[in-house]
Amino acid sequence: MENASKALIIAGSVLLALIVIGAFILMFSNLNDYQEKNDTAIEQKQIVEFNNQFSTYDRNGLRGTDMLSLMNRIIDYNSRKTTEDIGFQKMKITIKGIDKNILQALRYETSGSNLLIKKNTYTQDDLSEIVAKPQELERKYQKKYITQLVSNISNFMDIYNSSLSINQKIQEINEKKWLPKSVTTYGNLDSIKNDILIYYEYSQFKRTYFDSTGETKYDKNTGRITELNFKCVGIGE
């Protein structure tokens, strides 16, 4: 009888131990499941947040100012991420349709050639051609003054093309207060004229319209946007 009681106690202890072990296994399983779901939710949120940075530009009627903002975002993303993340996939963009009529409308001198926007198609590899030079000119002259020069480009060109001597031209431009310092501080009149024409094209580009071609691509594994495609459709007023 005593042996039977001991056997029952041992059996009960084993059963209780099994129940406790099973409870712990179930608890850990639930915790792992919860953690996996939480990790998936966080990952999905990160994907949505990432895509929102770029999908807001994936539309028709995109202004040139918006396109420049997108260009800067892609340039920054590609340069920053390639140095931080192993296996990173570069963001791609294609801008097509900048035809001869648009190129001519972008420049001030219709008989001249484009100094900034020169090609029909741009990709992520040459976006810096459009954004770097204007930024350089804004640092050189200050944004306020290079913008002011472009606003007065016809007056500047009248003085530049006049029969006045070089010194008289410089004096007259200095008197206009279009620059924070003397003309000679920034080089000769030819270089200043060239800079104004470049920034004029940049200002015109801001007024250009673009449509998405609907060829946006996503990474099959991560769901992140990897490519955007646009077509230039004209210049606004």
C-alpha positions in Angstrom: 0.0 0.0 0.0 2.9 2.3 0.9 4.7 1.5 -2.3 1.5 2.3 -4.3 1.2 5.7 -2.5 4.9 6.5 -3.3 4.3 5.5 -7.0 1.3 7.8 -7.2 3.3 10.6 -5.6 6.2 10.1 -8.1 3.7 9.8 -11.0 2.0 13.0 -9.9 5.4 14.8 -9.6 6.4 13.7 -13.0 3.0 14.8 -14.4 3.3 18.2 -12.7 6.8 18.6 -14.0 5.6 17.8 -17.5 2.8 20.3 -17.2 5.2 23.0 -16.0 7.6 22.2 -18.8 4.8 22.2 -21.3 3.6 25.6 -20.0 7.1 27.0 -20.3 7.4 25.7 -23.9 4.0 27.2 -24.8 4.9 30.5 -23.2 8.2 30.7 -25.0 6.5 29.7 -28.2 3.9 32.4 -27.8 6.7 34.9 -27.0 8.6 33.9 -30.1 5.4 34.2 -32.2 4.7 37.6 -30.7 8.3 38.8 -31.3 8.2 37.6 -34.9 4.9 39.4 -35.5 6.2 42.5 -33.8 9.4 42.3 -35.9 7.3 41.9 -39.0 5.1 44.8 -38.1 8.2 47.0 -37.5 9.7 45.9 -40.8 6.5 46.7 -42.6 6.3 50.1 -41.0 9.9 50.8 -42.1 9.1 49.7 -45.6 6.0 52.0 -45.7 8.0 54.9 -44.3 10.8 54.3 -46.8 8.5 54.1 -49.8 6.6 57.2 -48.7 9.8 59.2 -49.1 9.7 58.5 -52.8 6.1 57.5 -53.7 4.9 61.0 -53.0 6.8 62.0 -56.2 5.4 59.2 -58.2 2.6 61.1 -59.9 1.7 63.3 -62.9 2.1 67.1 -62.9 5.3 67.1 -60.9 6.9 70.5 -60.9 10.6 71.0 -61.5 11.1 72.2 -57.9 9.7 68.8 -56.8 11.9 67.0 -59.2 15.0 68.8 -57.8 13.9 67.8 -54.3 13.6 64.2 -55.4 17.0 64.4 -57.2 18.7 65.6 -54.0 17.0 62.9 -52.0 18.2 60.2 -54.3 21.7 61.6 -54.5 21.9 61.7 -50.7 20.4 58.2 -50.3 22.7 56.6 -52.9 25.8 58.2 -51.6 25.0 57.7 -47.9 23.7 54.2 -48.0 26.5 52.8 -50.3 29.0 53.6 -47.5 26.8 52.3 -44.7 25.0 49.1 -45.9 26.6 46.0 -47.4 24.4 44.6 -50.2 22.5 47.9 -50.5 20.6 48.4 -53.8 21.1 51.9 -55.4 17.9 53.9 -56.1 17.4 54.3 -59.8 15.7 57.2 -61.6 15.2 58.0 -65.3 14.0 61.4 -66.6 13.3 61.4 -70.3 11.6 63.7 -72.8 13.7 66.8 -72.5 13.5 67.5 -76.2 15.0 70.2 -78.4 12.0 72.6 -77.8 12.3 72.3 -74.1 16.1 72.6 -74.1 15.7 75.8 -76.1 13.0 77.1 -73.7 15.3 76.5 -70.8 18.1 78.8 -72.0 18.0 82.6 -72.1 19.9 83.0 -75.4 17.9 81.2 -78.1 20.9 81.3 -80.4 23.3 79.8 -77.9 23.6 76.4 -76.4 22.5 74.9 -73.0 25.0 75.3 -70.2 23.3 73.3 -67.5 20.5 71.1 -68.9 22.1 69.6 -71.9 20.6 66.1 -72.5 17.4 64.4 -73.4 17.6 61.8 -70.7 19.0 61.8 -67.2 19.6 58.9 -64.8 20.8 58.7 -61.1 24.4 58.6 -62.3 24.3 62.2 -63.7 21.7 64.0 -61.6 24.5 65.9 -59.9 25.1 67.6 -63.2 21.9 69.5 -62.6 22.0 70.1 -58.9 25.7 70.6 -58.1 26.5 73.7 -60.2 23.5 75.8 -59.0 24.4 75.0 -55.4 28.0 76.1 -56.1 26.7 79.4 -57.6 24.5 80.0 -54.6 27.6 79.6 -52.4 29.6 81.8 -54.6 27.2 84.8 -54.9 24.7 84.0 -52.1 21.3 82.7 -53.2 19.7 86.0 -52.8 22.0 87.7 -55.2 22.3 85.1 -57.9 18.5 85.0 -57.9 18.5 88.8 -58.2 20.9 88.6 -61.1 18.6 86.2 -62.9 15.6 88.4 -62.3 17.6 91.3 -63.9 19.2 89.2 -66.6 17.9 91.3 -69.5 19.2 94.5 -67.9 22.5 92.8 -67.2 22.7 91.6 -70.8 21.9 95.1 -72.1 24.9 96.5 -70.2 27.1 93.5 -71.2 26.3 93.9 -74.9 26.5 97.7 -74.9 29.3 99.8 -76.4 30.6 100.9 -73.0 34.1 100.2 -72.0 34.8 97.2 -69.7 35.4 99.5 -66.8 32.2 101.5 -67.5 30.2 98.3 -67.7 31.7 97.1 -64.3 31.0 100.5 -62.8 27.4 100.5 -64.0 26.7 96.9 -62.7 28.3 97.7 -59.4 26.0 100.7 -59.1 22.9 98.4 -59.6 23.8 96.5 -56.3 23.0 93.2 -58.0 26.0 91.7 -56.2 27.1 91.9 -52.5 30.6 92.8 -53.6 32.3 94.4 -56.6 32.1 92.6 -59.9 35.9 92.1 -60.0 35.6 90.0 -56.8 33.8 87.3 -58.9 36.0 87.3 -61.9 35.4 89.0 -65.3 32.1 89.9 -66.9 32.3 86.9 -69.2 32.4 84.4 -66.3 29.6 86.3 -64.4 27.5 86.2 -67.6 28.1 82.5 -67.9 27.1 81.9 -64.3 23.9 83.9 -64.7 23.0 81.9 -67.9 23.5 78.6 -66.0 21.4 79.7 -63.1 18.7 81.0 -65.5 18.4 77.5 -66.9 18.1 76.2 -63.4 15.4 78.7 -62.6 13.5 77.6 -65.8 13.9 74.0 -64.9 12.0 74.6 -61.7 9.0 75.6 -63.8 9.2 72.4 -65.9 6.5 69.7 -65.5 7.0 66.0 -65.4 4.7 63.0 -65.4 5.4 59.6 -63.9 5.5 56.9 -66.6 4.0 54.4 -64.2 7.0 52.1 -64.4 7.9 52.2 -60.7 9.8 49.1 -59.6 10.0 47.4 -56.2 12.5 45.0 -54.6 11.0 41.5 -54.7 12.4 40.6 -51.4 12.0 43.8 -49.3 9.1 45.5 -51.1 11.0 48.8 -51.2 10.9 51.2 -54.2 14.1 50.7 -56.3 13.3 52.7 -59.5 11.2 55.7 -60.6 10.7 56.8 -64.2 9.5 60.2 -65.5 8.9 62.1 -68.7 9.2 65.8 -69.2 6.0 67.2 -70.6 6.6 71.0 -70.8 7.4 74.3 -69.1 4.8 76.2 -67.2 4.3 79.9 -66.9 
